[in-house]
Amino acid sequence: MSAPVLTIHALSQEPHTYTWVIAPRPEEQGLRGKTTIPGDKSISHRALMLGALASGETQIQGLLLGEDPLSTAACFRALGAEISELNADHVRVQGIGLGNLQEPEGVLDAGNSGTTLRLMLGILASHPDRLFMVTGDQSLRSRPMGRVITPLQQMGAQIWGRQGDTLAPLAVRGQALQPLHYHSPIASAQIKSCLMLRV
């Protein structure tokens, strides 16, 4: 008896969709079907942010649907980007260009998304002559933001918040930031992205 075999190959006409064939024995026909792989949350956040900062239209396929990407989209709509309704098939982002985010009329709400808040801080802190207020739900307001605020402040960012500027709600006064050689005490993709996204 041969061992079960699982073969997966992509269908080029349908991004993020795969056929699968399970054939326990060569003489049997096996089981065939099609499944869709959900998008990645980390990539979805970054795709929306980069699209908002770009000049012109960005098209995103395979976006993960969930509360966190919805929070990112809502924040960047408030900052001036045009973002279509989120769905897994196709999302359009009309970006407004580097350095052109608008000062919002109200407080930016990241919901329960730490990724939204942490990555957004680097972007907001580097937009001169604009004031931003950011917050989140009760859970997010209890989670420390110091891991990204500390290096940003070392670059010259003006960020104020509760408990020594580590907890939301946070106020951010945008300005030109200085380059920095920073050795993070922890391995964190959020720290790297926050610092790389500052414009």
Short mmCIF file of the C-alpha atoms (twelve columns), coordinates in Angstrom:
data_MODEL
# 
_entry.id   MODEL 
# 
loop_
_atom_site.group_PDB 
_atom_site.id 
_atom_site.type_symbol 
_atom_site.label_atom_id 
_atom_site.label_alt_id 
_atom_site.label_comp_id 
_atom_site.label_asym_id 
_atom_site.label_seq_id 
_atom_site.Cartn_x 
_atom_site.Cartn_y 
_atom_site.Cartn_z 
_atom_site.pdbx_PDB_model_num 
ATOM 1   C CA . MET A 1   0.000   0.000  0.000   1 
ATOM 2   C CA . SER A 2   1.439   3.382  -0.958  1 
ATOM 3   C CA . ALA A 3   1.452   6.305  1.444   1 
ATOM 4   C CA . PRO A 4   -1.188  9.038  1.016   1 
ATOM 5   C CA . VAL A 5   -0.127  11.771 -1.347  1 
ATOM 6   C CA . LEU A 6   -1.249  15.403 -1.150  1 
ATOM 7   C CA . THR A 7   -0.639  17.476 -4.248  1 
ATOM 8   C CA . ILE A 8   -1.376  21.213 -4.281  1 
ATOM 9   C CA . HIS A 9   -0.892  23.465 -7.279  1 
ATOM 10  C CA . ALA A 10  -1.988  27.029 -8.040  1 
ATOM 11  C CA . LEU A 11  -4.548  28.045 -10.608 1 
ATOM 12  C CA . SER A 12  -3.028  30.996 -12.442 1 
ATOM 13  C CA . GLN A 13  -6.419  32.490 -13.333 1 
ATOM 14  C CA . GLU A 14  -7.536  32.697 -9.695  1 
ATOM 15  C CA . PRO A 15  -5.042  34.278 -7.277  1 
ATOM 16  C CA . HIS A 16  -4.956  32.712 -3.794  1 
ATOM 17  C CA . THR A 17  -7.062  29.768 -5.011  1 
ATOM 18  C CA . TYR A 18  -5.652  26.259 -5.171  1 
ATOM 19  C CA . THR A 19  -6.808  22.854 -6.295  1 
ATOM 20  C CA . TRP A 20  -6.010  19.864 -4.161  1 
ATOM 21  C CA . VAL A 21  -5.862  16.179 -4.944  1 
ATOM 22  C CA . ILE A 22  -5.598  13.427 -2.345  1 
ATOM 23  C CA . ALA A 23  -4.861  10.004 -3.796  1 
ATOM 24  C CA . PRO A 24  -4.367  7.294  -1.123  1 
ATOM 25  C CA . ARG A 25  -3.761  4.576  -3.733  1 
ATOM 26  C CA . PRO A 26  -2.813  4.882  -7.379  1 
ATOM 27  C CA . GLU A 27  -5.755  2.677  -8.429  1 
ATOM 28  C CA . GLU A 28  -8.296  4.887  -6.666  1 
ATOM 29  C CA . GLN A 29  -9.632  8.089  -8.158  1 
ATOM 30  C CA . GLY A 30  -8.982  10.088 -4.974  1 
ATOM 31  C CA . LEU A 31  -10.612 13.263 -3.687  1 
ATOM 32  C CA . ARG A 32  -10.604 16.510 -5.616  1 
ATOM 33  C CA . GLY A 33  -11.661 20.023 -4.677  1 
ATOM 34  C CA . LYS A 34  -10.798 23.691 -4.549  1 
ATOM 35  C CA . THR A 35  -9.991  25.910 -1.588  1 
ATOM 36  C CA . THR A 36  -9.108  29.558 -1.084  1 
ATOM 37  C CA . ILE A 37  -6.189  30.512 1.137   1 
ATOM 38  C CA . PRO A 38  -7.036  33.521 3.363   1 
ATOM 39  C CA . GLY A 39  -4.878  36.612 3.203   1 
ATOM 40  C CA . ASP A 40  -2.176  37.469 5.730   1 
ATOM 41  C CA . LYS A 41  -3.044  40.074 8.380   1 
ATOM 42  C CA . SER A 42  0.442   41.591 8.623   1 
ATOM 43  C CA . ILE A 43  0.710   41.967 4.856   1 
ATOM 44  C CA . SER A 44  -2.839  43.354 4.650   1 
ATOM 45  C CA . HIS A 45  -2.008  46.183 7.089   1 
ATOM 46  C CA . ARG A 46  1.149   47.105 5.232   1 
ATOM 47  C CA . ALA A 47  -0.500  46.928 1.805   1 
ATOM 48  C CA . LEU A 48  -3.197  49.394 2.897   1 
ATOM 49  C CA . MET A 49  -0.654  51.773 4.448   1 
ATOM 50  C CA . LEU A 50  1.730   51.694 1.493   1 
ATOM 51  C CA . GLY A 51  -1.185  52.195 -0.884  1 
ATOM 52  C CA . ALA A 52  -2.296  55.256 1.095   1 
ATOM 53  C CA . LEU A 53  1.217   56.735 0.985   1 
ATOM 54  C CA . ALA A 54  1.716   56.031 -2.720  1 
ATOM 55  C CA . SER A 55  0.812   58.439 -5.507  1 
ATOM 56  C CA . GLY A 56  -2.015  57.091 -7.627  1 
ATOM 57  C CA . GLU A 57  -4.030  53.899 -7.412  1 
ATOM 58  C CA . THR A 58  -3.001  50.668 -5.708  1 
ATOM 59  C CA . GLN A 59  -4.989  47.482 -6.280  1 
ATOM 60  C CA . ILE A 60  -4.884  44.772 -3.617  1 
ATOM 61  C CA . GLN A 61  -6.049  41.176 -4.048  1 
ATOM 62  C CA . GLY A 62  -6.307  38.593 -1.298  1 
ATOM 63  C CA . LEU A 63  -6.693  41.089 1.559   1 
ATOM 64  C CA . LEU A 64  -7.550  39.501 4.903   1 
ATOM 65  C CA . LEU A 65  -10.983 40.543 6.106   1 
ATOM 66  C CA . GLY A 66  -11.108 41.235 9.824   1 
ATOM 67  C CA . GLU A 67  -11.506 43.969 12.406  1 
ATOM 68  C CA . ASP A 68  -7.809  44.927 12.406  1 
ATOM 69  C CA . PRO A 69  -7.478  45.690 8.664   1 
ATOM 70  C CA . LEU A 70  -10.835 47.511 8.877   1 
ATOM 71  C CA . SER A 71  -9.321  49.748 11.581  1 
ATOM 72  C CA . THR A 72  -6.295  50.480 9.389   1 
ATOM 73  C CA . ALA A 73  -8.544  51.361 6.440   1 
ATOM 74  C CA . ALA A 74  -10.718 53.651 8.588   1 
ATOM 75  C CA . CYS A 75  -7.695  55.523 9.944   1 
ATOM 76  C CA . PHE A 76  -6.186  56.142 6.526   1 
ATOM 77  C CA . ARG A 77  -9.517  57.220 5.082   1 
ATOM 78  C CA . ALA A 78  -9.603  59.851 7.843   1 
ATOM 79  C CA . LEU A 79  -6.089  60.883 6.771   1 
ATOM 80  C CA . GLY A 80  -7.222  61.544 3.199   1 
ATOM 81  C CA . ALA A 81  -6.742  58.284 1.283   1 
ATOM 82  C CA . GLU A 82  -9.633  56.863 -0.722  1 
ATOM 83  C CA . ILE A 83  -10.085 53.170 0.075   1 
ATOM 84  C CA . SER A 84  -12.885 51.086 -1.404  1 
ATOM 85  C CA . GLU A 85  -14.944 48.685 0.681   1 
ATOM 86  C CA . LEU A 86  -12.705 45.883 1.896   1 
ATOM 87  C CA . ASN A 87  -13.171 42.445 0.380   1 
ATOM 88  C CA . ALA A 88  -10.892 39.518 -0.370  1 
ATOM 89  C CA . ASP A 89  -11.218 39.823 -4.148  1 
ATOM 90  C CA . HIS A 90  -10.241 43.383 -4.916  1 
ATOM 91  C CA . VAL A 91  -9.552  46.575 -2.959  1 
ATOM 92  C CA . ARG A 92  -8.700  49.932 -4.522  1 
ATOM 93  C CA . VAL A 93  -6.575  52.474 -2.654  1 
ATOM 94  C CA . GLN A 94  -6.176  55.958 -4.090  1 
ATOM 95  C CA . GLY A 95  -3.039  57.209 -2.377  1 
ATOM 96  C CA . ILE A 96  -2.207  60.857 -1.771  1 
ATOM 97  C CA . GLY A 97  1.579   60.674 -1.915  1 
ATOM 98  C CA . LEU A 98  4.429   60.775 0.580   1 
ATOM 99  C CA . GLY A 99  4.123   63.532 3.138   1 
ATOM 100 C CA . ASN A 100 0.602   64.505 2.088   1 
ATOM 101 C CA . LEU A 101 -1.547  62.920 4.771   1 
ATOM 102 C CA . GLN A 102 -4.179  65.336 6.011   1 
ATOM 103 C CA . GLU A 103 -4.653  66.447 9.581   1 
ATOM 104 C CA . PRO A 104 -7.892  64.664 10.559  1 
ATOM 105 C CA . GLU A 105 -10.840 66.452 12.126  1 
ATOM 106 C CA . GLY A 106 -11.178 63.875 14.881  1 
ATOM 107 C CA . VAL A 107 -9.294  61.240 16.836  1 
ATOM 108 C CA . LEU A 108 -7.887  58.280 14.869  1 
ATOM 109 C CA . ASP A 109 -9.259  55.057 16.354  1 
ATOM 110 C CA . ALA A 110 -7.170  51.900 15.860  1 
ATOM 111 C CA . GLY A 111 -9.771  49.706 17.560  1 
ATOM 112 C CA . ASN A 112 -8.056  46.635 18.984  1 
ATOM 113 C CA . SER A 113 -5.233  46.654 16.442  1 
ATOM 114 C CA . GLY A 114 -1.780  47.122 17.924  1 
ATOM 115 C CA . THR A 115 -0.246  46.790 14.464  1 
ATOM 116 C CA . THR A 116 -2.357  49.672 13.165  1 
ATOM 117 C CA . LEU A 117 -1.356  51.959 16.025  1 
ATOM 118 C CA . ARG A 118 2.329   51.073 16.198  1 
ATOM 119 C CA . LEU A 119 3.005   51.261 12.455  1 
ATOM 120 C CA . MET A 120 0.921   54.404 12.062  1 
ATOM 121 C CA . LEU A 121 2.965   56.243 14.712  1 
ATOM 122 C CA . GLY A 122 6.038   56.241 12.479  1 
ATOM 123 C CA . ILE A 123 4.038   57.632 9.569   1 
ATOM 124 C CA . LEU A 124 2.268   60.325 11.582  1 
ATOM 125 C CA . ALA A 125 5.381   61.458 13.460  1 
ATOM 126 C CA . SER A 126 7.129   62.277 10.185  1 
ATOM 127 C CA . HIS A 127 4.400   64.544 8.728   1 
ATOM 128 C CA . PRO A 128 5.505   68.081 9.676   1 
ATOM 129 C CA . ASP A 129 3.170   70.768 10.987  1 
ATOM 130 C CA . ARG A 130 0.257   68.438 11.647  1 
ATOM 131 C CA . LEU A 131 -1.261  67.301 14.915  1 
ATOM 132 C CA . PHE A 132 -2.703  63.805 15.266  1 
ATOM 133 C CA . MET A 133 -4.568  62.175 18.136  1 
ATOM 134 C CA . VAL A 134 -4.674  58.361 18.194  1 
ATOM 135 C CA . THR A 135 -6.397  55.916 20.486  1 
ATOM 136 C CA . GLY A 136 -7.944  52.447 20.564  1 
ATOM 137 C CA . ASP A 137 -10.333 50.321 22.542  1 
ATOM 138 C CA . GLN A 138 -9.893  49.601 26.251  1 
ATOM 139 C CA . SER A 139 -7.580  46.658 25.581  1 
ATOM 140 C CA . LEU A 140 -5.323  48.598 23.211  1 
ATOM 141 C CA . ARG A 141 -5.140  51.547 25.589  1 
ATOM 142 C CA . SER A 142 -3.593  49.205 28.174  1 
ATOM 143 C CA . ARG A 143 -0.898  47.836 25.839  1 
ATOM 144 C CA . PRO A 144 2.513   49.570 25.910  1 
ATOM 145 C CA . MET A 145 3.627   51.491 22.837  1 
ATOM 146 C CA . GLY A 146 7.087   52.324 24.183  1 
ATOM 147 C CA . ARG A 147 8.830   49.830 21.913  1 
ATOM 148 C CA . VAL A 148 8.127   52.094 18.919  1 
ATOM 149 C CA . ILE A 149 7.828   55.453 20.675  1 
ATOM 150 C CA . THR A 150 11.342  55.275 22.188  1 
ATOM 151 C CA . PRO A 151 13.243  55.057 18.872  1 
ATOM 152 C CA . LEU A 152 10.910  57.582 17.260  1 
ATOM 153 C CA . GLN A 153 11.601  60.063 20.056  1 
ATOM 154 C CA . GLN A 154 15.318  59.447 19.588  1 
ATOM 155 C CA . MET A 155 14.774  60.528 15.970  1 
ATOM 156 C CA . GLY A 156 13.145  63.739 17.195  1 
ATOM 157 C CA . ALA A 157 9.481   62.711 17.187  1 
ATOM 158 C CA . GLN A 158 7.105   64.595 19.458  1 
ATOM 159 C CA . ILE A 159 4.739   62.050 20.996  1 
ATOM 160 C CA . TRP A 160 2.881   62.438 24.271  1 
ATOM 161 C CA . GLY A 161 0.746   59.951 26.156  1 
ATOM 162 C CA . ARG A 162 -0.082  58.403 29.492  1 
ATOM 163 C CA . GLN A 163 2.451   56.718 31.777  1 
ATOM 164 C CA . GLY A 164 5.572   58.349 30.419  1 
ATOM 165 C CA . ASP A 165 4.371   58.571 26.823  1 
ATOM 166 C CA . THR A 166 3.831   54.810 26.546  1 
ATOM 167 C CA . LEU A 167 0.055   54.352 26.584  1 
ATOM 168 C CA . ALA A 168 -2.738  55.588 24.311  1 
ATOM 169 C CA . PRO A 169 -4.439  57.942 23.862  1 
ATOM 170 C CA . LEU A 170 -1.417  59.550 22.216  1 
ATOM 171 C CA . ALA A 171 -0.837  62.983 20.713  1 
ATOM 172 C CA . VAL A 172 1.631   63.235 17.823  1 
ATOM 173 C CA . ARG A 173 3.064   66.490 16.483  1 
ATOM 174 C CA . GLY A 174 4.550   65.666 13.105  1 
ATOM 175 C CA . GLN A 175 7.960   66.959 12.076  1 
ATOM 176 C CA . ALA A 176 11.014  66.025 10.038  1 
ATOM 177 C CA . LEU A 177 12.796  63.125 11.724  1 
ATOM 178 C CA . GLN A 178 16.522  62.491 11.834  1 
ATOM 179 C CA . PRO A 179 18.233  59.238 10.753  1 
ATOM 180 C CA . LEU A 180 19.012  56.776 13.515  1 
ATOM 181 C CA . HIS A 181 21.188  53.716 14.134  1 
ATOM 182 C CA . TYR A 182 18.976  51.714 16.473  1 
ATOM 183 C CA . HIS A 183 19.601  48.366 18.128  1 
ATOM 184 C CA . SER A 184 16.241  47.010 19.251  1 
ATOM 185 C CA . PRO A 185 16.252  45.145 22.567  1 
ATOM 186 C CA . ILE A 186 13.623  42.772 21.180  1 
ATOM 187 C CA . ALA A 187 12.982  41.145 17.817  1 
ATOM 188 C CA . SER A 188 9.940   42.923 16.435  1 
ATOM 189 C CA . ALA A 189 8.623   43.294 12.906  1 
ATOM 190 C CA . GLN A 190 6.420   46.135 14.177  1 
ATOM 191 C CA . ILE A 191 9.440   48.181 15.284  1 
ATOM 192 C CA . LYS A 192 11.189  47.637 11.956  1 
ATOM 193 C CA . SER A 193 8.094   48.535 9.954   1 
ATOM 194 C CA . CYS A 194 7.304   51.583 12.091  1 
ATOM 195 C CA . LEU A 195 10.779  53.026 11.544  1 
ATOM 196 C CA . MET A 196 10.866  52.116 7.854   1 
ATOM 197 C CA . LEU A 197 7.449   53.649 7.189   1 
ATOM 198 C CA . ARG A 198 8.408   57.073 8.481   1 
ATOM 199 C CA . VAL A 199 8.544   59.255 5.380   1 
# 
